[in-house]
Amino acid sequence: MQATALTFSLLGLDAHPIRVEVDSGRGPSFFQMVGLAEASVRESRVRVRAALQQLGIELDEYVITVNLAPADLKKSGGAYDLAIAIAALAALGKVPAEGLDRIGLLGELSLSGAVRPVRGVLPALRGAAAQGVTRAIVPQGNAREAASVAGIDVLIAEHLGQVVAHLRGNKPLPGAGTMAAIDAEPSAAAADLAEVRGQHGARRALEIAASGGHNLIMVGPPGSGKTMLARRLPTVLPPMSYDEALDITAIHSVAGLLSPDRGLVTIRPFRAPHHTVSAAGLVGGGDPIRPGEVSLAHHGCLFLDELLEFRRGVLEALREPLEEGTVALCRARARVVFPARPILVAAINPCPCGFHGDRGNRCACSLDRVRAYRARLSGPMLDRIDLHISLPPVDVAHLCAPLADGRSSLDAPESSAAVRARVVEARAAQRARFEAGEVAATHNAELGPRDLARVAMPDATGARVLASAVERLGLSARAYTKVLRVARTLADMDRSSAVRAAHVAEAIGARLFDREAACGPAPATTAAGA
């Protein structure tokens, strides 16, 4: 007797339907599996046999053949166990076979028959719903992420026996429910921008980066607050939309980073890999292919501290993701695409010792050594970073100043909530242009040449300032585009429909890294010209 069940295989975030075909017949005990199954899948026969024994069903008198179709798609992982077990039971006549090929089955089996959670349930169910599948059964441990998928009736199971009882019509499985909203507000324990003392220009640059989705590099001596600032970027980003939360959760689910008691990822990710990370760890790879740090930071922040300590080949692997917003990983049998739209924040020291340009003359690095140090970052990679900011050492007076109502008398720093309100307003202007059909992107950092020609060309004075800067600084075509994108963001922050000379000048002031490398440190400046 034969029976077929339905499950899904993931290539990246794309769900591919897998038909589990089982043929059973009398004979010496034999359990074989075909269909390009990896070792973790072939071992399923051991788990399935033991789980069925817990239900009182012995396979000693049967020849079981399992085919995983299509045969040319490699299968790995334990998510096929439940579908194989149910298809085997149907082939033995223990459960009805009708309709099994229209129910998505996902779950790994323990030897006792318990249904264990698996990776990638959210993207698998989203793909199943898009392909017309209306019902699925998933492990109890994946219930919260499964509840966020619309358009499909999701049932949850803790044990194989419950699934059998449901299919026999004895006791229906409970539903996963629905999750219609998310708690998008940052946690009360999150860091706050008000804790940053001094560095007025750096806070301004952080607001610009958040408002337009621009990448940022910070150059400053040890202790100037680069890491502290970077960790507060997520606190000034707008609350996540439901679609953004789904995208982030899907990536984390494939990577196996969701705990059973967690549904949607509700806080924008902050990823800070160590400088020893490999290219595969940063952009993705492995077998099966998993997302890297740049994708795990999607819609959030990717912080690369001590940027020049990363291996050059690893950094160069970021070129295409930063430009295209996706990571395309090509292997012999598959091509996988992961989204990758984080805000990149990088931090570097001005020289090997870290004190180049310090007023205390603590730096002993020669200019040639400084140039060689900064040359570790290639020009094309630097071109992909919109904002370049120089941080001076923090004045100790800012740290020692007495506090009044939680605010420094010298610094009076704004809270993350106050800055976030302005960021939300600036992004609302960008989304309004997108919804009106004026541009093809929701963030200024993603505007293409046609979009820039429509909404970001400066006025006459601004055009002269930009032309002069291109000639004097030798800006590349990509750098020219970056200046226009940042200028458009500055205009949005000023609630201006036109890009003016002041916006252009401030955007140009954010590209001083190369000048510092060649001529020594410039006066402390940021995109705000502070």
C-alpha positions as CSV (number, residue, x, y, z in Angstrom):
1,M,0.0,0.0,0.0
2,Q,1.2,3.5,-0.7
3,A,0.6,6.9,0.9
4,T,1.9,10.4,0.4
5,A,2.4,13.2,3.0
6,L,3.5,16.8,2.5
7,T,6.4,18.7,4.1
8,F,8.7,21.5,3.1
9,S,12.4,22.0,2.6
10,L,14.1,25.4,2.9
11,L,16.7,26.9,0.6
12,G,17.5,30.1,2.4
13,L,14.1,31.6,3.1
14,D,12.4,29.9,0.2
15,A,10.1,26.9,1.0
16,H,10.0,24.0,-1.5
17,P,7.3,21.4,-1.2
18,I,8.5,17.9,-0.5
19,R,6.3,14.9,-1.2
20,V,7.0,12.1,1.2
21,E,5.9,8.9,-0.7
22,V,5.9,5.7,1.3
23,D,5.4,2.2,0.0
24,S,4.8,-0.7,2.5
25,G,4.6,-4.4,1.9
26,R,5.0,-7.7,3.8
27,G,8.5,-9.2,4.1
28,P,11.7,-9.2,6.1
29,S,12.1,-6.0,8.1
30,F,13.6,-3.4,5.9
31,F,13.5,0.4,5.9
32,Q,15.1,2.2,3.0
33,M,15.0,5.9,2.0
34,V,15.8,7.5,-1.3
35,G,15.6,11.1,-2.7
36,L,19.0,12.7,-2.0
37,A,18.7,12.5,1.8
38,E,21.6,13.7,3.9
39,A,22.7,11.6,7.0
40,S,20.4,13.5,9.4
41,V,17.4,12.6,7.2
42,R,18.5,9.0,6.7
43,E,18.7,8.6,10.4
44,S,15.0,9.5,10.5
45,R,14.2,5.8,10.0
46,V,15.6,5.0,13.5
47,R,13.6,7.8,15.2
48,V,10.4,6.9,13.3
49,R,10.7,3.2,14.1
50,A,11.2,3.9,17.8
51,A,8.3,6.5,17.9
52,L,5.9,4.0,16.2
53,Q,6.9,1.4,18.7
54,Q,5.7,3.7,21.5
55,L,2.3,3.6,19.8
56,G,2.3,-0.2,19.7
57,I,3.1,-0.4,16.0
58,E,6.0,-2.7,15.0
59,L,7.7,-2.6,11.6
60,D,9.4,-6.0,11.9
61,E,7.2,-7.6,9.3
62,Y,7.2,-4.8,6.8
63,V,9.4,-3.6,4.0
64,I,9.2,0.2,4.0
65,T,10.4,2.4,1.2
66,V,10.4,6.1,1.5
67,N,10.9,8.5,-1.4
68,L,11.5,12.2,-0.9
69,A,10.5,14.0,-4.1
70,P,11.8,15.9,-5.9
71,A,14.8,13.6,-5.9
72,D,17.3,16.2,-7.2
73,L,16.8,18.6,-4.2
74,K,19.1,17.8,-1.2
75,K,17.3,17.3,2.1
76,S,18.9,17.8,5.5
77,G,17.7,18.1,9.1
78,G,15.1,16.4,11.2
79,A,12.0,18.4,10.1
80,Y,10.9,15.5,7.8
81,D,10.4,13.0,10.7
82,L,6.7,13.8,11.3
83,A,5.8,13.6,7.6
84,I,7.7,10.3,7.2
85,A,6.0,8.8,10.3
86,I,2.5,9.8,9.2
87,A,3.0,8.7,5.6
88,A,4.3,5.3,6.9
89,L,1.2,5.0,9.2
90,A,-1.1,5.8,6.3
91,A,0.7,3.2,4.1
92,L,0.1,0.6,6.8
93,G,-3.5,1.6,7.0
94,K,-3.3,3.0,10.6
95,V,-4.5,6.5,9.7
96,P,-6.6,7.7,6.7
97,A,-4.4,8.5,3.7
98,E,-6.9,10.8,2.0
99,G,-5.9,14.5,2.2
100,L,-2.5,14.0,3.7
101,D,-0.8,15.5,0.7
102,R,-2.6,18.8,1.4
103,I,-1.5,19.2,5.1
104,G,2.0,20.5,5.7
105,L,3.7,18.4,8.4
106,L,6.8,19.7,10.2
107,G,8.6,18.3,13.2
108,E,11.4,16.2,14.5
109,L,10.6,13.0,16.5
110,S,12.2,11.8,19.6
111,L,12.6,8.1,20.4
112,S,9.6,8.4,22.7
113,G,7.4,10.0,20.0
114,A,7.6,13.6,21.2
115,V,7.4,16.2,18.5
116,R,10.4,18.5,18.8
117,P,10.7,22.0,17.4
118,V,12.7,22.6,14.2
119,R,14.3,25.5,12.4
120,G,12.6,27.6,9.8
121,V,8.9,27.0,10.6
122,L,7.9,30.6,10.0
123,P,9.4,30.9,6.4
124,A,8.2,27.3,5.7
125,L,4.6,28.2,6.6
126,R,4.8,31.5,4.7
127,G,5.9,29.6,1.6
128,A,3.2,26.9,2.2
129,A,0.5,29.5,2.4
130,A,1.7,31.2,-0.7
131,Q,1.5,27.9,-2.5
132,G,-2.1,27.3,-1.5
133,V,-1.7,25.0,1.4
134,T,-4.4,25.8,4.0
135,R,-3.5,23.6,6.9
136,A,-0.3,22.5,8.7
137,I,0.7,20.7,11.8
138,V,3.8,21.9,13.7
139,P,5.5,21.2,17.0
140,Q,4.3,22.9,20.2
141,G,7.7,24.5,20.6
142,N,7.2,26.4,17.3
143,A,3.6,27.5,18.2
144,R,4.4,31.2,18.8
145,E,6.3,31.8,15.6
146,A,3.7,29.7,13.6
147,A,0.9,31.9,15.1
148,S,2.2,34.9,13.2
149,V,1.6,33.4,9.7
150,A,-1.6,34.5,8.0
151,G,-3.6,32.5,5.5
152,I,-3.0,29.1,6.9
153,D,-4.7,27.1,9.7
154,V,-1.9,25.9,12.0
155,L,-2.4,23.1,14.5
156,I,0.2,22.2,17.1
157,A,1.2,18.8,18.5
158,E,3.4,17.7,21.4
159,H,3.4,13.9,20.6
160,L,3.0,11.7,17.5
161,G,0.1,10.0,19.3
162,Q,-1.8,13.3,19.3
163,V,-1.4,13.7,15.5
164,V,-2.6,10.1,15.0
165,A,-5.7,10.7,17.2
166,H,-6.4,13.9,15.2
167,L,-6.2,12.2,11.8
168,R,-8.4,9.4,13.0
169,G,-11.0,12.0,14.1
170,N,-10.8,11.0,17.8
171,K,-9.4,14.2,19.3
172,P,-8.7,17.4,17.3
173,L,-5.4,19.2,17.7
174,P,-5.4,22.7,19.2
175,G,-4.7,25.6,17.0
176,A,-1.7,27.9,17.2
177,G,-3.9,31.0,17.3
178,T,-3.0,34.2,15.7
179,M,-0.6,37.1,16.5
180,A,-2.1,40.3,15.1
181,A,0.2,42.9,16.7
182,I,3.7,43.2,18.1
183,D,5.2,45.1,21.1
184,A,7.5,47.3,19.1
185,E,8.7,49.6,21.9
186,P,12.2,49.0,23.1
187,S,12.6,47.4,26.5
188,A,12.7,49.6,29.5
189,A,16.2,48.2,30.3
190,A,17.6,49.3,26.9
191,A,20.5,51.7,26.8
192,D,19.6,55.3,26.2
193,L,21.3,58.0,24.2
194,A,21.0,60.4,27.2
195,E,23.8,58.4,28.8
196,V,26.2,59.6,26.2
197,R,28.0,62.7,27.6
198,G,29.6,65.1,25.2
199,Q,30.0,64.2,21.5
200,H,27.2,66.5,20.3
201,G,28.2,66.0,16.7
202,A,28.3,62.2,17.0
203,R,24.8,62.1,18.4
204,R,23.7,64.3,15.4
205,A,25.4,61.9,13.0
206,L,23.6,59.0,14.7
207,E,20.3,60.7,14.2
208,I,21.1,61.3,10.5
209,A,22.0,57.6,10.0
210,A,18.8,56.5,11.7
211,S,16.6,59.0,9.8
212,G,17.8,57.9,6.3
213,G,19.1,54.4,6.9
214,H,22.7,55.5,6.2
215,N,25.9,53.6,7.0
216,L,28.3,55.3,9.4
217,I,31.9,55.0,10.2
218,M,33.4,56.6,13.4
219,V,37.1,57.5,13.8
220,G,38.3,58.3,17.2
221,P,40.8,57.4,20.0
222,P,40.0,54.7,22.6
223,G,37.4,55.8,25.1
224,S,35.8,58.4,22.8
225,G,32.5,56.6,22.9
226,K,32.3,54.8,19.6
227,T,31.0,51.5,21.0
228,M,28.6,53.3,23.4
229,L,27.1,55.3,20.5
230,A,26.8,52.3,18.2
231,R,24.9,50.3,20.9
232,R,22.4,53.1,21.2
233,L,21.5,53.3,17.5
234,P,18.7,50.7,17.8
235,T,17.1,52.8,20.5
236,V,16.5,55.8,18.1
237,L,15.3,53.7,15.2
238,P,11.5,53.7,14.5
239,P,9.4,50.9,16.0
240,M,9.3,47.9,13.7
241,S,6.3,47.3,11.4
242,Y,4.6,43.9,11.4
243,D,6.2,43.0,8.0
244,E,9.7,43.9,9.3
245,A,9.1,41.8,12.4
246,L,8.1,38.9,10.1
247,D,11.2,39.3,8.0
248,I,13.6,39.4,10.9
249,T,11.9,36.5,12.7
250,A,12.1,34.3,9.5
251,I,15.9,34.9,9.3
252,H,16.4,34.1,13.0
253,S,14.2,31.0,12.7
254,V,16.3,29.6,9.8
255,A,19.4,30.4,11.8
256,G,18.0,28.5,14.8
257,L,18.1,31.5,17.1
258,L,14.4,31.5,18.2
259,S,13.6,30.1,21.6
260,P,10.4,28.0,22.0
261,D,8.8,30.7,24.2
262,R,9.4,33.5,21.7
263,G,7.2,34.4,18.8
264,L,8.1,37.4,16.7
265,V,11.3,39.3,17.2
266,T,10.0,42.6,18.5
267,I,13.2,44.6,18.9
268,R,15.5,45.6,16.1
269,P,18.5,43.4,16.0
270,F,22.0,44.6,17.0
271,R,24.8,42.3,15.9
272,A,28.4,42.9,16.8
273,P,30.6,40.1,15.5
274,H,34.2,39.8,16.7
275,H,36.9,40.8,14.2
276,T,38.0,37.2,13.9
277,V,34.7,36.3,12.1
278,S,35.0,34.4,8.9
279,A,33.5,35.5,5.6
280,A,30.9,32.7,5.9
281,G,30.1,33.9,9.4
282,L,29.6,37.5,8.2
283,V,27.7,37.1,5.0
284,G,26.4,33.5,5.3
285,G,27.4,30.0,4.2
286,G,27.9,26.5,5.5
287,D,26.0,23.3,4.6
288,P,23.1,23.7,4.8
289,I,23.4,27.4,4.0
290,R,22.7,29.6,7.0
291,P,22.4,33.4,7.1
292,G,25.4,35.4,8.3
293,E,25.7,38.4,10.6
294,V,24.8,40.9,7.9
295,S,21.4,39.2,7.4
296,L,20.8,38.6,11.1
297,A,21.1,42.4,11.5
298,H,18.5,43.0,8.8
299,H,16.3,46.1,9.6
300,G,18.6,46.7,12.6
301,C,22.3,47.5,13.2
302,L,25.5,45.7,12.2
303,F,28.4,47.0,14.4
304,L,31.9,46.3,13.3
305,D,34.2,47.4,16.1
306,E,37.9,47.8,15.3
307,L,37.0,47.6,11.6
308,L,40.7,47.6,10.4
309,E,41.4,44.5,12.4
310,F,39.0,42.4,10.3
311,R,40.6,40.4,7.5
312,R,40.5,42.3,4.3
313,G,38.8,39.5,2.4
314,V,36.1,39.4,5.0
315,L,35.4,43.1,4.7
316,E,35.4,42.9,0.9
317,A,32.6,40.3,1.1
318,L,30.4,43.1,2.4
319,R,30.6,45.1,-0.7
320,E,27.6,43.6,-2.6
321,P,25.4,43.2,0.4
322,L,25.8,46.9,1.3
323,E,25.1,48.0,-2.2
324,E,22.3,45.6,-3.2
325,G,20.6,44.9,0.2
326,T,20.8,41.1,-0.4
327,V,23.3,38.3,0.0
328,A,23.4,35.8,-2.9
329,L,25.2,32.6,-2.0
330,C,25.9,30.3,-4.9
331,R,26.7,26.6,-4.4
332,A,27.0,23.6,-6.8
333,R,23.4,22.6,-6.2
334,A,21.7,25.7,-5.0
335,R,21.5,29.5,-5.1
336,V,20.3,31.1,-1.9
337,V,19.4,34.7,-1.4
338,F,19.1,36.3,2.1
339,P,17.9,39.9,2.7
340,A,20.6,42.2,4.2
341,R,19.5,45.8,4.9
342,P,21.1,46.7,8.2
343,I,22.6,50.0,9.1
344,L,26.3,49.4,9.2
345,V,28.1,51.2,12.0
346,A,31.9,50.8,11.9
347,A,34.5,52.0,14.4
348,I,38.2,52.5,13.9
349,N,41.1,54.1,15.8
350,P,42.9,56.9,13.9
351,C,46.2,55.1,14.0
352,P,47.7,51.8,15.3
353,C,48.3,53.2,18.8
354,G,44.9,55.0,18.7
355,F,46.1,58.5,19.6
356,H,46.9,60.2,16.3
357,G,46.1,63.9,16.6
358,D,45.8,63.8,20.4
359,R,46.6,67.2,22.0
360,G,48.7,65.4,24.6
361,N,51.1,64.2,21.8
362,R,50.8,60.6,23.0
363,C,51.0,59.3,19.4
364,A,54.4,58.1,18.1
365,C,53.0,56.8,14.8
366,S,54.6,58.3,11.6
367,L,52.3,59.7,8.9
368,D,53.4,56.8,6.7
369,R,52.4,54.3,9.3
370,V,49.0,56.0,9.7
371,R,48.4,55.9,6.0
372,A,49.4,52.2,5.9
373,Y,47.1,51.5,8.7
374,R,44.1,53.2,7.1
375,A,44.9,51.6,3.7
376,R,43.6,48.3,5.2
377,L,40.2,49.7,4.3
378,S,39.8,49.7,0.5
379,G,38.5,52.8,-1.3
380,P,35.5,50.9,-2.8
381,M,34.5,49.7,0.6
382,L,34.9,53.1,2.1
383,D,32.8,54.5,-0.7
384,R,29.9,52.4,0.4
385,I,29.7,54.2,3.8
386,D,27.6,57.3,3.7
387,L,28.8,59.1,6.8
388,H,32.4,59.5,8.1
389,I,32.7,61.1,11.5
390,S,35.7,62.1,13.6
391,L,35.3,61.8,17.4
392,P,37.5,63.9,19.6
393,P,38.4,62.6,23.1
394,V,35.6,63.2,25.6
395,D,36.1,66.2,27.8
396,V,36.3,65.0,31.4
397,A,34.3,68.1,32.4
398,H,31.3,66.6,30.7
399,L,31.7,63.4,32.8
400,C,32.2,65.2,36.1
401,A,29.5,67.8,35.7
402,P,26.8,67.6,38.4
403,L,23.4,66.3,37.3
404,A,20.1,68.0,37.7
405,D,17.0,65.9,37.1
406,G,19.1,63.4,35.3
407,R,20.6,66.0,32.9
408,S,24.1,67.4,32.8
409,S,24.4,71.2,33.2
410,L,27.0,71.2,30.5
411,D,25.7,68.6,28.2
412,A,21.9,68.4,28.6
413,P,21.7,65.3,26.4
414,E,18.5,64.3,24.8
415,S,16.9,60.9,25.5
416,S,16.5,58.2,22.8
417,A,12.8,58.7,22.9
418,A,13.1,62.4,21.9
419,V,15.5,61.6,19.1
420,R,13.4,58.7,17.9
421,A,10.4,61.0,17.6
422,R,12.2,63.1,15.0
423,V,13.5,60.0,13.2
424,V,10.0,58.7,12.9
425,E,8.9,62.0,11.4
426,A,11.8,62.1,8.9
427,R,11.1,58.5,7.8
428,A,7.3,59.3,7.5
429,A,8.2,61.9,4.9
430,Q,10.3,59.3,3.0
431,R,7.5,56.8,3.1
432,A,5.0,59.4,1.9
433,R,7.1,60.0,-1.2
434,F,7.3,56.2,-1.8
435,E,3.5,55.7,-1.4
436,A,2.9,58.7,-3.7
437,G,5.0,57.0,-6.4
438,E,7.7,59.7,-6.5
439,V,10.5,57.3,-5.6
440,A,11.0,53.5,-5.7
441,A,12.5,53.1,-2.2
442,T,11.2,53.7,1.4
443,H,14.5,55.0,2.7
444,N,16.8,57.7,1.4
445,A,19.8,55.4,1.6
446,E,18.3,53.2,-1.1
447,L,17.4,55.9,-3.6
448,G,18.6,55.2,-7.1
449,P,19.8,57.7,-9.7
450,R,16.3,58.4,-11.1
451,D,14.9,58.9,-7.6
452,L,17.7,61.3,-6.7
453,A,17.1,63.3,-9.9
454,R,13.4,63.7,-8.9
455,V,13.7,64.5,-5.2
456,A,17.3,65.2,-4.2
457,M,18.8,67.7,-6.7
458,P,19.9,70.8,-4.8
459,D,19.0,74.4,-5.5
460,A,21.4,76.6,-7.6
461,T,23.6,77.5,-4.6
462,G,23.7,73.9,-3.4
463,A,24.6,72.7,-6.9
464,R,27.6,75.1,-7.0
465,V,28.7,73.8,-3.6
466,L,28.5,70.2,-4.7
467,A,30.3,70.9,-8.0
468,S,33.2,72.6,-6.1
469,A,33.4,69.7,-3.6
470,V,33.5,67.1,-6.4
471,E,36.4,69.0,-8.0
472,R,38.4,69.7,-4.8
473,L,37.8,66.4,-3.0
474,G,37.8,64.1,-6.0
475,L,34.6,62.4,-5.1
476,S,33.7,59.3,-7.0
477,A,30.4,58.8,-8.7
478,R,29.3,56.6,-5.8
479,A,30.4,59.2,-3.3
480,Y,28.5,61.9,-5.2
481,T,25.3,59.7,-5.0
482,K,25.9,59.2,-1.2
483,V,26.2,63.0,-0.7
484,L,22.8,63.5,-2.5
485,R,21.2,60.8,-0.4
486,V,22.4,62.3,2.9
487,A,21.5,65.8,1.8
488,R,17.9,64.6,1.1
489,T,17.8,63.1,4.6
490,L,19.0,66.4,6.1
491,A,16.3,68.2,4.2
492,D,13.7,65.8,5.5
493,M,14.9,66.3,9.0
494,D,14.5,70.1,8.4
495,R,11.0,69.4,7.0
496,S,12.1,71.0,3.8
497,S,10.8,69.8,0.4
498,A,13.9,71.2,-1.3
499,V,17.5,70.3,-0.8
500,R,19.4,73.5,0.0
501,A,23.1,74.5,0.1
502,A,23.3,74.0,3.9
503,H,22.1,70.4,3.5
504,V,24.7,69.8,0.7
505,A,27.5,71.4,2.7
506,E,26.7,69.3,5.8
507,A,26.5,66.1,3.7
508,I,29.9,66.9,2.1
509,G,31.3,67.5,5.6
510,A,30.6,63.9,6.4
511,R,33.2,62.6,3.9
512,L,36.5,63.7,5.4
513,F,38.0,60.3,6.2
514,D,40.3,60.3,3.1
515,R,41.4,63.9,3.8
516,E,42.4,63.0,7.3
517,A,44.4,60.0,6.2
518,A,46.4,62.1,3.7
519,C,46.8,65.3,5.7
520,G,46.4,64.4,9.4
521,P,43.4,64.8,11.6
522,A,40.9,67.5,10.7
523,P,39.2,69.5,13.4
524,A,36.6,67.5,15.3
525,T,33.6,67.3,12.9
526,T,30.6,65.4,12.0
527,A,27.9,65.4,9.3
528,A,26.5,68.3,11.3
529,G,29.7,70.3,11.0
530,A,29.9,70.5,14.8
